[in-house]
Amino acid sequence: MSTYKADVIIVGGGIVGSSIAYRIAEKKHSVILLEKGRVGEEASGRNGGGVRQQDRDPAEIPLAMESIKLWARMKDELDWDVGYRQGGNLHYAHSQEKLTLLQERLERETKLGLEVEMLSPEDTRKLTPKLSEKIDLLGAKYCPSDGTANPLLATKAIVRMARNLGVQIHEHSPVMNFVTDNQKVTAAVTANDVYEGDIFVNAAGPWARGLCLKMGLDVPITVKGESKIITEALPPMIRQFVQSDRFYFRQALEGNFHVAGEMTQRPANLFEKSVDFKTFVDVSRWLPEFFPFIRHVNIIRCFTGLIHYTPDRLPILDRVPGFENLFFSAGFSGHGFCLGPIVGRLMAELIVDGKSSLDLRAFCWNRFASPTE
């Protein structure tokens, strides 16, 4: 077995792990990033592409607002257009109950400084004129500074810049275990190699809990698969990321519609990422009720991404109790694509400087009743 050494060893090459690696390398520390497959091709490359601030837990909103600033300058910073555009996020209200819920969220969000507004049914339809007139609509909550990006490009752009700063990227290197000694991690071990370092970061997303279990720790993370359907390219029709109780979708810059919803989720037994035919049946049955033009559009591909959830739907961003040099950054519950860049910066601050510039107490490990066994 070969032995590699660096100041920091990061497990997980998604947008979170890659962003942490990039920001730590900026601070002049050596980093090795370990990815079980290829960087950016699991959850970070298999999501809806939403870069959203609204409709989050209040604890996440300050992070999302700061992350938008990083997304806005990403093209220049990374010298790569990752498809980020601020087209807005539109959340439909089809019932009085939903309208009341959205209004309550709006009040919380505006107090935190987020620019968000309630739209009338008429103004909502002006933004999405393709919406069927037969659909009952009481309005929508709208955040104009929200946007979308290309999940297939974002992480790879960050990784390229990290590599330029000296980060060693080891793909196809699934970590089997962490070696520990006297409340410290001393190495991460793969089938063929040993990686020694001063600091270790578990940013393995859906696989993060499995690594913890091998250390005698447990963290309450469950995993589900969510399928997305991609249509053929169409002329520009909708700029916003649109969501409802039953679905969400966006139109990519290339013209394809990316569609998913609650009906496309299922338990991910053994991390299964297959797509069953029911996904196509469900989407073809209910989406045309809202947007009739979809009925005659060709589906060109479909894929499933894994989402890992914590009980309160908030990530864990913390040093692991009982270990001096092990940090945990996972549990994003489907919210991680937008947050990745800011989490990278904050975790780098926490790891290197000892304190983050934004308050991370809401994301502590110990907030759960039984985080360890």
C-alpha positions, -999 to 999 in steps of 0.1 A, spaced: 0 0 0 12 35 -8 11 63 18 2 99 11 4 128 34 -12 163 36 -23 188 62 -59 181 55 -76 149 42 -112 155 29 -135 126 20 -162 134 -5 -158 151 -39 -191 168 -41 -197 205 -41 -193 207 -3 -160 187 0 -146 204 -31 -154 238 -18 -138 230 15 -107 218 -3 -105 249 -24 -109 273 5 -83 255 27 -58 255 -2 -63 293 -4 -51 294 31 -19 278 21 -25 243 35 -19 211 17 -50 191 9 -59 157 -5 -95 152 -17 -107 116 -18 -137 107 -40 -151 72 -43 -161 78 -80 -156 109 -100 -159 144 -85 -192 161 -88 -211 131 -102 -232 120 -72 -257 142 -55 -239 174 -65 -243 165 -102 -277 149 -99 -299 176 -85 -324 201 -98 -299 229 -102 -317 254 -79 -297 281 -62 -323 291 -37 -326 313 -6 -363 313 1 -383 285 18 -355 274 41 -352 270 78 -343 305 92 -310 291 104 -300 284 68 -311 317 52 -280 338 63 -258 311 48 -278 310 16 -277 348 13 -239 348 16 -236 319 -8 -255 338 -35 -227 364 -33 -202 337 -41 -223 323 -69 -226 357 -84 -188 361 -88 -181 324 -95 -178 328 -133 -150 354 -128 -134 337 -99 -132 302 -114 -129 314 -150 -157 291 -160 -193 298 -168 -212 272 -146 -246 284 -160 -255 305 -129 -283 329 -136 -306 348 -113 -340 342 -129 -359 341 -96 -377 313 -77 -415 311 -78 -435 290 -53 -471 286 -63 -500 286 -38 -530 265 -49 -549 266 -16 -556 290 12 -536 268 36 -506 269 13 -510 307 8 -510 312 46 -479 291 50 -461 310 23 -471 343 39 -458 332 73 -425 322 57 -423 355 39 -426 374 73 -397 353 87 -375 358 56 -380 395 53 -370 400 89 -337 383 80 -332 407 52 -342 385 23 -359 403 -6 -391 382 -12 -427 392 -21 -461 377 -25 -475 380 -60 -512 381 -70 -526 354 -92 -525 379 -121 -488 388 -116 -479 352 -111 -494 342 -145 -475 371 -161 -443 355 -150 -454 320 -161 -479 326 -189 -477 289 -199 -495 279 -167 -529 264 -175 -559 287 -169 -577 256 -154 -554 255 -124 -566 272 -93 -540 298 -83 -541 321 -52 -507 336 -60 -471 328 -54 -441 337 -32 -413 351 -53 -376 357 -46 -361 375 -76 -325 370 -65 -328 332 -65 -315 314 -95 -302 282 -111 -269 267 -122 -257 237 -141 -250 209 -116 -228 190 -141 -204 220 -143 -203 237 -109 -183 211 -88 -159 204 -116 -151 241 -120 -144 243 -83 -122 212 -84 -102 226 -113 -94 257 -93 -86 237 -62 -62 216 -83 -46 248 -96 -39 257 -60 -22 224 -53 -50 202 -40 -44 165 -49 -76 150 -63 -78 112 -59 -108 98 -78 -120 62 -76 -107 60 -41 -135 50 -17 -125 53 19 -130 21 38 -123 35 73 -106 61 95 -78 49 117 -80 64 152 -57 67 182 -62 84 215 -92 106 203 -75 115 170 -78 103 135 -45 94 121 -53 81 86 -80 74 61 -77 40 44 -88 29 10 -83 -5 -6 -49 3 -19 -36 34 0 -32 51 33 -37 89 37 -22 105 67 -29 141 78 -34 165 107 -71 172 100 -98 150 85 -131 160 71 -161 137 64 -180 153 36 -192 121 21 -229 130 17 -251 100 17 -221 78 26 -211 100 56 -231 80 81 -215 47 70 -180 60 77 -192 72 112 -206 37 120 -173 21 113 -158 44 140 -185 35 166 -204 67 160 -239 72 146 -255 102 131 -292 103 121 -290 104 84 -315 86 60 -312 84 23 -338 87 -5 -335 86 -42 -351 113 -63 -356 110 -101 -354 138 -125 -367 139 -160 -350 159 -188 -370 169 -219 -358 178 -253 -346 214 -258 -373 240 -264 -373 278 -270 -370 299 -239 -403 298 -220 -397 301 -183 -368 320 -166 -378 311 -130 -372 280 -109 -408 270 -104 -421 249 -75 -454 237 -62 -466 211 -37 -463 184 -64 -433 193 -85 -404 216 -93 -387 224 -125 -365 247 -144 -356 254 -180 -319 251 -185 -299 276 -206 -298 250 -234 -336 248 -234 -342 215 -217 -367 212 -189 -355 195 -157 -385 181 -138 -389 164 -104 -413 162 -75 -425 144 -44 -439 116 -65 -405 108 -78 -389 101 -44 -385 67 -28 -363 50 -2 -328 43 -16 -323 7 -5 -286 -1 -8 -282 33 -24 -300 23 -55 -301 49 -83 -322 31 -109 -353 48 -124 -385 29 -125 -412 33 -152 -436 48 -126 -416 80 -126 -425 86 -163 -461 76 -157 -465 100 -128 -449 130 -144 -467 125 -177 -500 123 -158 -499 154 -136 -474 179 -151 -495 185 -182 -524 195 -160 -503 226 -150 -484 231 -183 -503 216 -212 -474 222 -237 -454 195 -218 -478 168 -231 -462 169 -265 -426 173 -255 -402 144 -258 -383 130 -228 -347 124 -237 -333 110 -204 -339 104 -167 -316 99 -137 -318 95 -100 -298 113 -74 -294 104 -37 -306 129 -10 -295 124 26 -317 138 53 -313 147 90 -344 147 112 -346 185 113 -335 189 76 -305 209 86 -269 199 79 -243 191 105 -213 214 102 -191 208 132 -161 191 148 -171 156 158 -172 154 196 -146 131 211 -122 136 182 -97 165 182 -92 166 144 -123 152 127 -148 175 112 -182 166 97 -200 184 68 -230 165 56 -268 160 60 -279 188 37 -313 173 31 -316 184 -5 -304 220 2 -267 216 -4 -261 227 -40 -268 264 -32 -249 262 2 -218 244 -11 -197 275 -18 -204 292 15 -200 260 35 -166 256 19 -156 290 31 -170 286 66 -156 251 72 -122 263 61 -124 291 86 -135 267 113 -108 242 105 -79 266 99 -87 296 120 -107 280 147 -139 301 142 -163 307 113 -174 341 102 -210 331 104 -227 314 134 -229 276 129 -244 267 163 -277 256 147 -257 230 128 -239 214 157 -235 176 160 -249 174 195 -283 189 187 -297 154 182 -308 134 212 -286 104 205 -259 113 180 -235 87 194 -237 51 205 
